[in-house]
C-alpha cells in the first residue's frame, strides 16, 4: 500500500461523486474534476464546451475509445467565462460559469 498518495478530490458540496468525475457547485459556477491518465498535459486533451454540451477526449486516442466525458448539461453555461486546467498531470479541472444563478439538480 502506498502511503505517499494523497486524496486530491475536490469537495462535492451541492454536487456528487460519480464513477467518472466529482463535481460541486455554487449558485454561480460548477466545478468538475475528472481523472486523466497520469502524466497527461493540456496539449493532450480536446475539451469542447458549448452552451449545453461538454466533450472531453484524449487527442491521438483510438477512435473506438470512449470520451473521458461527454454529454448534455442540465442548464446553460457561459462558455466565454468557463475555463479548464490540468492539475498535477492527474486531473482535468473544469470551472463552468452558469448562465443563470441557480442550483443544478
N, CA and C of each residue as an Amber inpcrd file, in Angstrom:
protein
   315
   0.8430000  -1.1840000   0.0000000   0.0000000   0.0000000   0.0000000
   0.8840000   1.2420000   0.0000000   0.5810000   2.1800000  -0.9210000
   1.3580000   3.4110000  -0.9920000   0.8520000   4.3900000   0.0510000
   1.7770000   4.9610000   0.7990000   1.3990000   5.9420000   1.8160000
   1.6540000   7.3570000   1.3460000   2.3270000   7.5130000   0.1700000
   2.6380000   8.8480000  -0.3270000   1.5360000   9.4220000  -1.2100000
   0.4900000   8.6490000  -1.4890000  -0.6080000   9.1160000  -2.3280000
  -1.6120000   9.8460000  -1.4510000  -1.9020000  11.0810000  -1.8230000
  -2.8450000  11.9090000  -1.0750000  -4.1100000  12.0590000  -1.9050000
  -5.2590000  11.9670000  -1.2750000  -6.5230000  12.1620000  -1.9640000
  -6.6610000  13.6270000  -2.3500000  -6.6900000  13.9210000  -3.6250000
  -6.7810000  15.2890000  -4.1270000  -8.1630000  15.5910000  -4.7060000
  -9.1580000  14.8330000  -4.3030000 -10.5100000  15.0420000  -4.8100000
 -11.0520000  16.3850000  -4.3550000 -11.7910000  17.0250000  -5.2580000
 -12.4190000  18.2960000  -4.9010000 -13.6020000  18.0330000  -3.9830000
 -14.0320000  19.0600000  -3.3140000 -15.2300000  18.9750000  -2.4780000
 -16.4260000  18.6850000  -3.3810000 -17.3720000  17.9200000  -2.8950000
 -18.5850000  17.6570000  -3.6640000 -19.7740000  18.4120000  -3.0780000
 -19.5110000  19.5990000  -2.5340000 -20.5530000  20.4370000  -1.9400000
 -21.6220000  20.7490000  -2.9870000 -22.8770000  20.4620000  -2.6920000
 -24.0000000  20.6630000  -3.6100000 -23.8040000  19.9270000  -4.9230000
 -23.0110000  18.8740000  -4.9170000 -22.7290000  18.1060000  -6.1270000
 -22.7620000  16.6230000  -5.8200000 -21.7770000  15.9050000  -6.3610000
 -21.7530000  14.4590000  -6.1480000 -20.4100000  13.8840000  -6.5840000
 -20.1860000  12.6640000  -6.1710000 -19.0300000  11.8850000  -6.6090000
 -19.5970000  10.7700000  -7.4780000 -19.0930000  10.6410000  -8.7040000
 -19.5500000   9.5850000  -9.6000000 -18.3670000   8.6950000  -9.9630000
 -18.6260000   7.6700000 -10.7350000 -17.5610000   6.7670000 -11.1510000
 -16.5530000   7.4560000 -12.0710000 -16.9910000   8.4850000 -12.8310000
 -16.1230000   9.1480000 -13.8030000 -15.5900000  10.4990000 -13.3480000
 -16.2470000  11.1500000 -12.4080000 -15.8430000  12.5020000 -12.0220000
 -16.4610000  12.8890000 -10.6840000 -15.9290000  13.9780000 -10.1140000
 -16.5130000  14.6150000  -8.9280000 -16.9580000  16.0030000  -9.3580000
 -18.0380000  16.4820000  -8.7700000 -18.4580000  17.8460000  -9.0910000
 -19.0450000  18.5380000  -7.8750000 -18.9120000  19.8440000  -7.8880000
 -19.5000000  20.6710000  -6.8340000 -20.0310000  21.9290000  -7.5010000
 -20.8310000  22.6770000  -6.7580000 -21.3940000  23.8880000  -7.3430000
 -21.6880000  24.9380000  -6.2960000 -21.6840000  26.1580000  -6.7790000
 -22.2080000  27.2880000  -6.0230000 -23.3460000  27.8340000  -6.8770000
 -23.9160000  28.9210000  -6.4840000 -25.0120000  29.4960000  -7.2620000
 -24.5150000  30.0430000  -8.6130000 -23.2080000  30.3460000  -8.7040000
 -22.6450000  30.9570000  -9.9140000 -21.8570000  30.0110000 -10.8110000
 -21.3140000  28.9090000 -10.2650000 -20.4900000  28.0490000 -11.1170000
 -20.5450000  26.5910000 -10.6860000 -20.0220000  25.7480000 -11.5700000
 -19.9030000  24.3180000 -11.3340000 -18.4410000  23.9480000 -11.5430000
 -17.8690000  23.2050000 -10.6130000 -16.5120000  22.6990000 -10.7440000
 -16.5880000  21.1910000 -10.9410000 -15.8450000  20.6940000 -11.9450000
 -15.8260000  19.2670000 -12.2440000 -14.3800000  18.8080000 -12.2630000
 -14.0980000  17.7020000 -11.5950000 -12.7540000  17.1260000 -11.5610000
 -12.8220000  15.7350000 -12.1720000 -12.0340000  15.5310000 -13.2350000
 -12.0400000  14.2720000 -13.9760000 -10.6390000  13.6730000 -13.9440000
 -10.4930000  12.4420000 -13.4770000  -9.1720000  11.8110000 -13.5310000
  -8.7530000  11.5970000 -14.9900000  -7.4950000  11.8530000 -15.2830000
  -6.9180000  11.5890000 -16.6040000  -5.7130000  10.6750000 -16.4020000
  -5.2470000  10.0180000 -17.4540000  -4.0660000   9.1680000 -17.2820000
  -2.8970000   9.9680000 -16.7080000  -2.2110000   9.3870000 -15.7420000
  -1.1060000  10.0810000 -15.0820000  -0.0940000  10.5440000 -16.1130000
   0.3560000  11.7900000 -15.9840000   1.3150000  12.3800000 -16.9130000
   0.6710000  13.1860000 -18.0290000  -0.6570000  13.2440000 -18.0650000
  -1.3680000  13.9790000 -19.1100000  -1.1350000  15.4760000 -18.9620000
  -0.9000000  16.1670000 -20.0910000  -0.8120000  17.6210000 -20.0540000
  -1.9160000  18.2130000 -20.9200000  -2.0940000  19.5150000 -20.8490000
  -3.2050000  20.1900000 -21.5170000  -3.1970000  19.9810000 -23.0320000
  -2.0280000  19.9100000 -23.6430000  -1.9460000  19.7350000 -25.1000000
  -2.4450000  18.3740000 -25.5570000  -2.5760000  17.4390000 -24.6420000
  -3.0360000  16.0990000 -24.9960000  -4.5530000  15.9460000 -24.8970000
  -5.2420000  17.0180000 -24.5180000  -6.6900000  16.9530000 -24.3210000
  -7.4290000  17.7920000 -25.3530000  -8.5890000  17.3040000 -25.7470000
  -9.5030000  18.0490000 -26.6020000 -10.7420000  18.3210000 -25.7600000
 -10.8990000  19.5630000 -25.3330000 -12.0140000  19.9560000 -24.4720000
 -12.9120000  20.8910000 -25.2600000 -14.1720000  20.5000000 -25.4270000
 -15.1400000  21.3120000 -26.1560000 -16.2710000  21.6630000 -25.1970000
 -16.4430000  22.9590000 -24.9600000 -17.5250000  23.4470000 -24.1010000
 -18.5030000  24.2310000 -24.9620000 -19.7450000  23.7940000 -24.9660000
 -20.8150000  24.5060000 -25.6680000 -21.8390000  24.9170000 -24.6190000
 -22.7920000  25.7000000 -25.0140000 -23.7700000  26.2500000 -24.0770000
 -24.4260000  25.1780000 -23.2130000 -24.7740000  24.0240000 -23.8020000
 -25.4060000  22.9430000 -23.0240000 -24.7710000  21.5890000 -23.2760000
 -23.5400000  21.5750000 -23.7860000 -22.8870000  20.2960000 -24.1000000
 -21.4130000  20.3690000 -23.7150000 -20.8810000  19.2220000 -23.3020000
 -19.4700000  19.1240000 -22.9330000 -18.9000000  17.8530000 -23.5620000
 -17.6650000  17.9560000 -24.0610000 -16.9800000  16.8060000 -24.6350000
 -15.5020000  16.8900000 -24.2720000 -14.9790000  15.8150000 -23.6900000
 -13.5760000  15.7730000 -23.2900000 -12.9870000  14.4560000 -23.7830000
 -11.9520000  14.5750000 -24.6180000 -11.3040000  13.4020000 -25.1880000
  -9.7990000  13.5650000 -25.1180000  -9.1040000  12.4450000 -25.1480000
  -7.6570000  12.4500000 -25.2940000  -7.3530000  12.5400000 -26.7830000
  -6.5010000  13.4900000 -27.1780000  -6.0720000  13.5620000 -28.5730000
  -5.2740000  12.3080000 -28.8670000  -5.2540000  11.9020000 -30.1110000
  -4.4900000  10.7360000 -30.5630000  -4.9200000   9.4390000 -29.8940000
  -6.1350000   9.4000000 -29.3360000  -6.6170000   8.1400000 -28.7600000
  -7.2670000   7.3150000 -29.8600000  -7.4660000   6.0630000 -29.5950000
  -8.1370000   5.1720000 -30.5210000  -9.5440000   5.7140000 -30.7840000
  -9.9670000   5.8100000 -32.0600000 -11.3120000   6.3420000 -32.3570000
 -12.4400000   5.5650000 -31.6840000 -12.1940000   4.2850000 -31.3800000
 -13.2200000   3.4760000 -30.7180000 -13.2520000   3.6870000 -29.2130000
 -12.2270000   4.3650000 -28.6870000 -12.1500000   4.6130000 -27.2460000
 -13.1750000   5.6750000 -26.8590000 -13.9330000   5.4400000 -25.7870000
 -14.9410000   6.4340000 -25.4000000 -14.2920000   7.7210000 -24.8800000
 -15.0460000   8.7930000 -24.9670000 -14.5930000  10.0750000 -24.4260000
 -14.4260000   9.9490000 -22.9160000 -13.5480000  10.7800000 -22.3540000
 -13.4140000  10.8110000 -20.8940000 -14.7250000  11.2680000 -20.2730000
 -15.3760000  12.2110000 -20.9480000 -16.6840000  12.7030000 -20.5030000
 -17.3570000  13.3640000 -21.6940000 -18.6150000  13.0490000 -21.9070000
 -19.3670000  13.6850000 -22.9820000 -20.8390000  13.6270000 -22.6480000
 -21.5440000  14.7340000 -22.8880000 -22.9770000  14.7280000 -22.6620000
 -23.5690000  16.1100000 -22.5750000 -24.8700000  16.1100000 -22.3950000
 -25.6280000  17.3430000 -22.2790000 -25.6240000  17.8200000 -20.8290000
 -25.5230000  19.1270000 -20.6560000 -25.6260000  19.7360000 -19.3320000
 -27.0990000  20.0000000 -19.0350000 -27.4660000  20.0120000 -17.7660000
 -28.8750000  20.2050000 -17.4040000 -29.3040000  21.6710000 -17.5390000
 -28.3360000  22.5830000 -17.5180000 -28.6140000  24.0140000 -17.6740000
 -27.5430000  24.6170000 -18.5740000 -27.7410000  25.8650000 -18.9730000
 -26.7890000  26.5440000 -19.8500000 -25.6020000  27.1060000 -19.0660000
 -24.4420000  27.1620000 -19.7670000 -23.2540000  27.7940000 -19.2020000
 -22.8220000  28.9440000 -20.1050000 -22.0120000  29.8220000 -19.5350000
 -21.3920000  30.8980000 -20.3090000 -20.0370000  30.3690000 -20.7650000
 -19.9460000  29.9490000 -22.0100000 -18.7120000  29.3250000 -22.4950000
 -17.5280000  30.2910000 -22.4650000 -17.7920000  31.5750000 -22.7200000
 -16.6960000  32.5540000 -22.7460000 -16.1240000  32.8320000 -21.3550000
 -16.8450000  32.5000000 -20.3050000 -16.3820000  32.7140000 -18.9350000
 -15.9930000  31.4070000 -18.2360000 -16.0840000  30.2960000 -18.9430000
 -15.7200000  28.9970000 -18.3850000 -14.2960000  28.6660000 -18.7990000
 -13.5950000  27.8790000 -17.9670000 -12.2140000  27.5300000 -18.2860000
 -11.8650000  26.1750000 -17.6870000 -10.6980000  25.6670000 -18.0790000
 -10.2480000  24.3660000 -17.5810000  -8.7310000  24.3560000 -17.4620000
  -8.2350000  23.4160000 -16.6530000  -6.7930000  23.2500000 -16.4950000
  -6.5000000  21.8080000 -16.0900000  -5.2370000  21.4260000 -16.2090000
  -4.7890000  20.1070000 -15.7630000  -4.0670000  20.3070000 -14.4420000
  -4.4720000  19.5580000 -13.4310000  -3.9090000  19.6570000 -12.0900000
  -3.0290000  18.4410000 -11.8080000  -1.7660000  18.6830000 -11.4960000
  -0.8040000  17.6410000 -11.1170000  -0.6510000  16.5440000 -12.1680000
  -0.9860000  16.8400000 -13.4150000  -0.9250000  15.8580000 -14.5050000
  -1.7160000  14.6020000 -14.1740000  -2.7610000  14.7760000 -13.3290000
  -3.6110000  13.6480000 -12.9110000  -5.0960000  13.9400000 -13.0410000
  -5.4590000  15.2250000 -13.0740000  -6.8720000  15.6000000 -13.1120000
  -7.1070000  16.7310000 -14.1040000  -8.2130000  16.6560000 -14.8010000
  -8.7110000  17.7870000 -15.5720000  -9.7220000  18.4730000 -14.6710000
  -9.5690000  19.7790000 -14.4690000 -10.4840000  20.5350000 -13.6180000
 -11.1840000  21.5700000 -14.4760000 -12.5040000  21.4880000 -14.5140000
 -13.3210000  22.4290000 -15.2760000 -14.0040000  23.3880000 -14.3190000
 -14.0510000  24.6510000 -14.6870000 -14.8260000  25.6400000 -13.9460000
 -15.8290000  26.2100000 -14.9300000 -17.0850000  25.8220000 -14.7760000
 -18.1460000  26.2440000 -15.6880000 -18.9470000  27.3660000 -15.0570000
 -19.0200000  28.4840000 -15.7310000 -19.7910000  29.6260000 -15.2610000
 -21.2400000  29.4310000 -15.6980000 -22.1590000  29.4370000 -14.7490000
 -23.5760000  29.2380000 -15.0560000 -24.1550000  30.4520000 -15.7770000
 -25.0840000  30.2090000 -16.7120000 -25.7490000  31.2900000 -17.4440000
 -26.7450000  32.0310000 -16.5440000 -27.2720000  31.3200000 -15.5530000
 -28.1920000  31.9520000 -14.6110000 -27.8840000  31.4490000 -13.2010000
 -28.1640000  32.2930000 -12.2360000 -27.8940000  31.9370000 -10.8440000
 -28.9330000  30.9280000 -10.3560000 -28.4960000  29.6960000 -10.2100000
 -29.3870000  28.6310000  -9.7750000 -28.5660000  27.4500000  -9.2780000
 -29.1870000  26.5930000  -8.5160000 -28.5490000  25.3420000  -8.1060000
 -29.0280000  24.2600000  -9.0620000 -28.0910000  23.5710000  -9.6820000
 -28.4300000  22.4990000 -10.6180000 -28.8480000  21.2490000  -9.8750000
 -29.7370000  20.4970000 -10.4710000 -30.1930000  19.2320000  -9.8970000
 -29.2710000  18.1180000 -10.3080000
